[in-house]
Amino acid sequence: MATATATEGTETNDDGARPWQSYHTVYTTAKAGMDGVDKEKVQRTVYEMSKGSKYFQNEERKDAFITQKIDKIRTQCDKLTQADLSHFQKVADRRILELEALRDLSRIWLHVDMDAFYAAVETLSNPTLKGKPMAVGSMSMISTANYEARKFGVRAAMPGFIARKLCPELIFVPTDFKKYTHYSDLTRTVFRRYDPNFMAASLDEAYLDITEVCKRRNIKSEEIAEELRTSVYEETGLTCSAGVAPNRLLAKVCSDINKPNGQYVLPNDRMAVMTFISSLPIRKIGGIGKVTEHILKAVFGINTCEQMLEKASYLCALFSQSTADFFFSVGLGLGKTDSPEVRFRKSISNERTFSATEDEVLLYKKLAELAEMLSTDMQKEGLCGRTLTLKLKTSSFEVRTRAMTLRKYISSREDILKHASELLKAELPLSVRLIGLRMSHFDGDKYGGSTSNPKQKTITDFITSVDADRNRFLPDVADHDFVSHTETDVSIGSCQRSRDPVDGNHSSDVNCQSGTGWSSEEIQTSGNNASCSNYGQVKEAVESTFPIQGQFEDTSTLNLSNLLEDERLNSCEDKTMLWLNDYKCSLCGIELPPSFVEDRLEHSDFHLAEKLQKEESRIHQRTSVSGQSWDQKNRITRESISKKQKLSQKEGSYRPIDYFFLLKSNKNRPS
């Protein structure tokens, strides 16, 4: 097993010698301009200033949860045999080779990041702040700090009262997002000269593909970076830093190396990339935060990106394929190089943090400000939305979200505020320290004339395809394998579940494929022929009891032979779940060691739930008639039943099986 490197101070936590060293959620000194900061002093100050507060209690809960994750992963590591590690090393080696084959060194990416953007804008507006430690925000929360303040350990996302303790001379300046947006627009004007399709990551940073401009002007990438930085300064009076690399992941890392007002260029050469990545701390990589860093260090002893490849067998065995692929890509220095042609916005939002308060007048005032900003942003992009979500963070740091979907599309301040106020009113009284608003479910005609991503199927497409094949009544009794007559309470929100402990979900990574889920006892014994053989028995039994005479031509009924044939085909298409080569799931391809008994059981349960959901959906589809209202359906059903009853009375006690299907369907319909 990989050597665990427990965080320093865990053992001293009981006697209280240095409890802040085991307080894993303290603010790090990873930001630019904080290299010479006394990290232990910052940790101790944050610990002492937070101890006993609701924030501290919330952080302790999160820390306990992370510790629980680490303990579980360590337990799983202990279960891995040499045979398991040998198997997963082969899987990892194969995957690393596949990823290496995707390496693209043909593009040149530039990441530009404004230096302490909010603070620099405020200093530009008020030159007397120059050279003084200053932070944008309040005693409640800091948005950013200038480089003079960072020398004391002050940084973004830190409570102001802690920052003041670290730096007594710290000056606070309130936020002014209109001003920041104005300067951001000025910088983007410069970016468009080098890449009209640049990718804005936030107000103060962007990714530019400068491949074509380098070729067109026949100059080196470092010259383009220098020229761009000079242009930004001339246009705005603000400095920025740049990083140039073969992909976006590395370009972002490079832009942070020579901050502030500097640049770093990584050549488009594989050897140069591998040398650069070999000693790079994992925390420098975008996507690896303090939680992931802590898990990788504590469980596997991974500190640098190169060590990702050294521990490949463990990462492959204990994480989902997508997460393991990300770690391998980091170890290889791979990142995205493509330029997205069209990006479809799914939502637009804003939020603000302030001192915790129960003052309803103040809360509604904050809500009105957010509604104004959201409306302005939406109208700037020509958006109208139907789903409005309210986000609240309480004084105890509990996060709540409440949403409503409207009948019409809205974008005006008045409409947004009206419905947001209704959502807020339902939660009051409440002590709140953060409010956010998000609008989604946009009107396609208002956004580029397209309803959605053309590759993404809509529910209308699905219903249309189903109706084309099943525009008729189908019985409930055909679903005899897993579904009873009562409604099954199963809901799978996504076709993929992640085992990534970083995301807090230890279930297996499952790709959505058609197949039967079975219980663990049936995995080794169930065969594909079982359901197919039932077809003949069911058909023979039903036909012997209810001989089909074929005299009923009602279009709302279904010929039994066609019905059973459909069910036979559906059953025969179902697959049995097996563990191929003792590791690989035959339905989705996920690999789990034999010793992971609980994970395998959970994986089997997922496929079973998936099967139940499909069967339940099939029932609802079969009992619906498209294009008719419920009244029309009920009228047709009553007429059909009446017709069958009259015919039955004339011909004796015989009741066609179609009668029971119609009766059952009628009972299951909503009134």
Residue pairs with C-beta under 8 A, 6 or more apart in sequence:
1 74
1 77
1 78
1 80
2 77
2 299
2 300
2 301
2 311
2 314
3 301
4 74
4 298
4 299
4 300
4 301
5 297
5 298
5 301
6 298
7 21
7 22
7 24
7 294
7 297
7 298
8 21
9 18
9 19
9 20
9 21
9 22
10 22
12 18
12 19
12 21
12 22
13 19
13 22
19 47
20 26
20 40
20 43
20 44
20 46
20 47
20 48
21 40
21 43
23 43
23 46
23 47
23 59
23 63
24 63
24 66
24 290
24 294
25 59
25 62
25 63
25 290
26 42
26 43
26 46
26 47
27 42
27 46
27 153
27 155
27 157
27 158
28 39
28 283
28 290
29 35
29 37
29 39
29 42
29 153
29 155
30 283
30 284
31 150
31 155
31 156
32 147
32 150
32 241
32 256
32 259
32 260
33 116
33 147
33 150
33 151
33 259
33 260
34 150
34 151
34 153
34 155
36 151
37 150
37 151
37 152
37 153
38 153
39 153
41 153
42 153
42 166
45 153
45 162
45 165
45 166
46 162
49 159
49 161
49 162
49 165
50 56
50 59
50 162
54 395
54 396
54 397
55 159
55 397
57 396
58 396
58 397
58 398
65 504
66 291
66 294
66 295
69 295
69 501
69 504
70 294
70 295
70 298
70 299
72 501
72 506
73 295
73 299
73 318
73 501
74 299
76 317
76 318
76 596
77 299
77 314
77 318
79 593
79 595
79 596
80 314
80 317
80 593
80 595
81 593
81 595
84 317
84 593
84 594
84 595
85 313
85 314
85 317
86 313
87 583
87 593
88 313
88 314
88 316
88 317
88 591
88 593
89 312
89 313
89 316
91 316
91 591
92 312
92 313
92 315
92 316
92 324
92 328
93 312
95 316
95 324
95 325
95 328
96 309
96 312
96 328
96 331
96 332
99 325
99 328
99 329
99 332
99 334
100 332
102 334
103 270
103 332
103 334
104 246
104 247
104 337
105 246
105 268
105 269
105 270
106 211
106 268
106 337
107 209
107 211
107 246
107 247
107 337
108 209
108 210
108 211
108 214
108 221
108 244
108 246
108 268
109 207
109 208
109 209
109 210
109 244
109 245
109 246
109 247
109 248
109 250
109 251
109 337
110 194
110 207
110 208
110 209
110 210
110 221
110 224
110 225
110 228
110 242
110 243
110 244
110 251
111 205
111 206
111 207
111 208
111 242
111 243
111 244
111 245
111 248
111 251
111 252
111 254
111 255
112 187
112 191
112 205
112 206
112 208
112 228
112 229
112 232
112 240
112 241
112 242
112 255
113 204
113 205
113 240
113 241
113 242
113 243
113 252
113 255
113 256
113 259
114 120
114 187
114 204
114 205
114 232
114 238
114 239
114 240
115 147
115 238
115 239
115 240
115 241
115 259
115 260
115 261
116 144
116 145
116 146
116 147
116 260
117 144
117 180
117 183
117 184
117 203
117 204
117 238
118 136
118 143
118 144
118 175
118 180
118 204
119 134
119 135
119 136
119 144
119 145
119 146
119 149
119 173
120 146
120 238
120 239
121 176
121 179
121 180
121 183
121 238
122 129
122 134
122 136
122 173
122 176
123 129
123 130
123 134
123 146
124 236
124 237
124 238
125 179
126 173
129 146
129 171
129 173
131 148
132 148
132 169
132 171
133 145
133 146
133 148
133 149
133 151
133 152
133 154
133 167
133 169
133 170
133 171
134 145
134 146
134 148
134 149
134 170
134 171
134 172
134 173
135 142
135 143
135 144
135 145
135 146
135 149
135 154
135 160
135 163
135 170
135 171
135 172
135 173
136 142
136 143
136 144
136 145
136 172
136 173
136 174
136 175
137 143
137 144
137 160
137 172
137 173
137 174
137 175
138 160
138 172
138 174
138 354
138 355
139 159
139 160
139 161
139 164
139 172
139 355
140 159
140 160
140 353
140 354
140 355
140 356
140 433
141 157
141 158
141 159
141 160
141 353
141 354
142 154
142 155
142 156
142 157
142 158
142 159
142 160
142 163
143 156
143 175
144 156
145 154
145 155
145 156
145 158
145 163
147 260
149 163
149 167
149 170
152 166
152 167
152 170
153 166
153 167
154 163
154 166
154 167
154 170
160 172
163 170
164 170
177 373
180 203
180 204
181 203
183 236
183 238
184 203
184 204
186 235
186 236
187 204
187 206
187 232
187 235
187 236
187 238
187 240
188 198
188 200
188 206
189 235
190 228
190 231
190 232
190 235
191 198
191 206
191 208
191 228
192 198
193 231
194 208
194 210
194 213
194 224
194 228
195 208
195 209
195 210
195 213
197 209
197 339
198 206
198 207
198 208
198 209
199 206
199 207
199 208
199 248
199 339
199 340
200 206
201 207
205 255
207 248
207 251
207 252
208 228
209 339
210 221
210 224
210 244
213 224
214 220
214 221
214 224
217 224
221 244
221 265
222 244
222 263
222 265
224 244
225 242
225 244
225 263
225 265
226 263
228 242
229 239
229 240
229 241
229 242
229 261
229 263
232 238
232 239
232 240
233 239
233 240
239 260
239 261
240 261
241 255
241 256
241 258
241 259
241 260
241 261
241 262
241 263
242 254
242 255
242 263
242 264
243 250
243 251
243 252
243 253
243 254
243 255
243 256
243 257
243 263
243 264
243 265
243 266
244 251
244 254
244 263
244 264
244 265
244 266
245 251
245 253
245 254
245 265
245 266
245 273
245 335
246 266
246 268
246 273
246 335
246 337
247 333
247 334
247 335
247 336
247 337
248 335
248 336
248 337
249 285
249 286
249 329
249 330
249 333
249 334
249 335
249 336
250 266
250 273
250 276
250 277
250 333
250 335
251 266
251 335
252 286
253 280
253 284
253 285
253 286
254 263
254 264
254 265
254 266
255 263
255 264
256 284
257 264
258 264
266 272
266 273
266 276
273 333
274 332
274 333
276 333
277 305
277 306
277 330
277 331
277 332
277 333
278 304
278 305
278 306
279 304
279 306
280 304
280 305
280 306
281 303
281 304
281 305
282 288
282 292
282 293
282 296
282 302
282 303
282 304
282 305
282 308
282 330
283 289
283 290
283 293
285 305
285 330
287 326
288 296
288 330
291 502
292 502
295 501
295 502
296 302
297 303
300 307
300 311
300 314
300 315
301 307
301 311
302 308
302 311
305 330
305 331
305 333
306 331
307 331
308 315
308 327
308 328
308 330
308 331
309 328
309 331
309 332
312 328
312 331
315 323
315 324
315 327
315 328
316 324
316 591
317 593
318 499
318 501
319 327
319 499
319 500
319 501
320 498
320 499
320 500
320 508
320 509
321 509
321 590
322 498
322 500
322 509
323 498
323 499
323 500
323 502
329 335
342 448
342 453
344 447
344 450
344 452
344 453
345 381
345 383
345 442
345 447
346 440
347 385
347 438
347 439
347 440
348 374
348 377
348 378
348 381
348 383
348 385
348 438
348 439
348 440
349 374
349 389
349 436
349 437
349 438
349 439
350 370
350 373
350 374
350 377
350 436
350 437
351 370
351 391
351 434
351 435
351 436
351 437
352 366
352 369
352 370
352 434
352 435
352 436
353 393
353 433
353 434
354 366
354 433
354 434
355 433
356 394
356 395
356 431
356 432
356 433
357 363
357 431
357 432
357 433
358 429
358 430
358 431
358 432
360 428
360 429
363 424
363 428
363 432
363 435
364 421
364 424
366 435
367 417
367 420
367 421
367 424
367 435
367 437
368 417
370 420
370 435
370 436
370 437
371 413
371 416
371 417
371 420
371 437
372 413
374 416
374 437
374 439
375 411
375 412
375 413
375 416
378 384
378 385
378 411
378 439
379 411
381 447
382 446
382 447
383 411
383 439
383 442
383 443
383 446
383 447
384 409
384 410
384 411
384 442
384 443
384 446
385 409
385 410
385 411
385 439
385 440
385 441
385 442
385 443
386 405
386 406
386 407
386 408
386 409
386 410
386 440
386 441
386 442
386 443
387 403
387 404
387 405
387 406
387 439
387 440
387 441
388 403
388 404
388 406
388 410
388 416
388 419
388 420
388 423
388 437
388 438
388 439
389 401
389 402
389 403
389 437
389 438
389 439
389 440
390 401
390 402
390 403
390 420
390 423
390 424
390 427
390 435
390 436
390 437
391 399
391 400
391 401
391 434
391 435
391 436
391 437
391 438
392 399
392 400
392 401
392 402
392 424
392 427
392 430
392 432
392 434
392 435
392 436
393 399
393 400
393 432
393 433
393 434
394 400
394 430
394 431
394 432
394 433
395 431
395 432
395 433
396 431
397 433
400 427
402 423
402 426
402 427
403 423
404 419
404 422
404 423
405 441
406 419
409 442
409 443
409 446
410 416
410 419
411 439
411 446
416 437
416 439
420 437
424 435
444 450
444 451
444 452
445 451
451 458
452 458
463 626
466 621
467 626
470 621
470 622
471 625
471 626
472 555
472 556
472 557
472 558
472 625
473 556
473 557
473 558
473 622
473 623
473 625
473 661
473 662
473 665
474 558
474 563
474 566
474 618
474 621
474 622
474 623
474 661
475 558
475 563
475 622
475 660
475 661
475 664
476 485
476 619
476 622
476 623
476 661
476 664
476 665
476 668
478 563
478 564
478 566
478 567
479 615
479 618
479 619
480 534
480 538
481 516
481 531
481 571
481 611
481 615
482 608
482 611
482 612
482 615
483 612
483 615
483 616
483 619
485 664
487 616
488 612
488 613
488 615
488 616
490 609
490 612
490 613
490 616
491 613
492 606
492 609
492 610
492 613
495 510
495 511
495 512
496 509
496 510
496 511
496 512
497 505
497 507
497 508
497 509
497 510
497 606
498 505
498 507
498 509
499 505
499 506
499 507
499 508
499 509
499 599
506 599
506 602
507 599
507 602
507 603
507 606
508 585
508 590
508 592
508 599
508 602
508 603
508 606
509 588
509 590
510 588
510 590
510 603
510 606
510 607
510 610
511 588
511 589
511 590
512 610
513 587
513 588
514 573
514 574
514 575
514 614
515 574
515 575
515 577
515 586
515 587
515 588
515 607
515 610
515 611
516 574
516 575
516 576
516 577
516 607
516 611
517 577
517 587
517 604
517 605
517 606
517 607
517 608
517 609
517 610
517 611
517 612
518 526
518 576
518 577
518 604
518 607
518 608
519 604
519 605
519 608
520 600
520 601
520 604
522 576
523 576
523 577
523 578
523 579
523 604
524 578
526 576
526 577
527 576
528 572
528 574
528 575
528 576
531 571
531 572
531 574
532 568
532 571
532 572
534 571
535 564
535 567
535 568
535 571
538 564
539 561
539 564
542 560
542 564
542 657
543 560
546 560
546 654
546 655
546 656
546 657
548 559
548 560
548 561
548 656
548 657
549 656
552 644
552 647
552 656
552 658
554 640
554 643
554 658
556 625
556 636
556 637
556 640
556 662
557 640
557 658
557 661
557 662
558 658
558 661
560 657
560 658
570 618
574 611
575 586
575 587
576 586
577 585
577 586
577 587
577 604
577 607
578 585
578 586
579 585
579 586
579 592
579 594
579 600
580 586
582 594
583 591
583 592
583 593
583 594
584 590
584 591
585 591
585 592
585 603
587 607
588 607
590 603
592 599
592 600
592 603
594 600
623 665
623 668
623 669
625 633
625 636
628 636
630 669
630 670
633 669
634 666
634 669
637 662
637 665
637 666
638 666
640 662
641 659
641 662
641 663
641 666
644 655
644 656
644 658
644 659
644 662
645 659
648 654
648 655
648 656
648 659
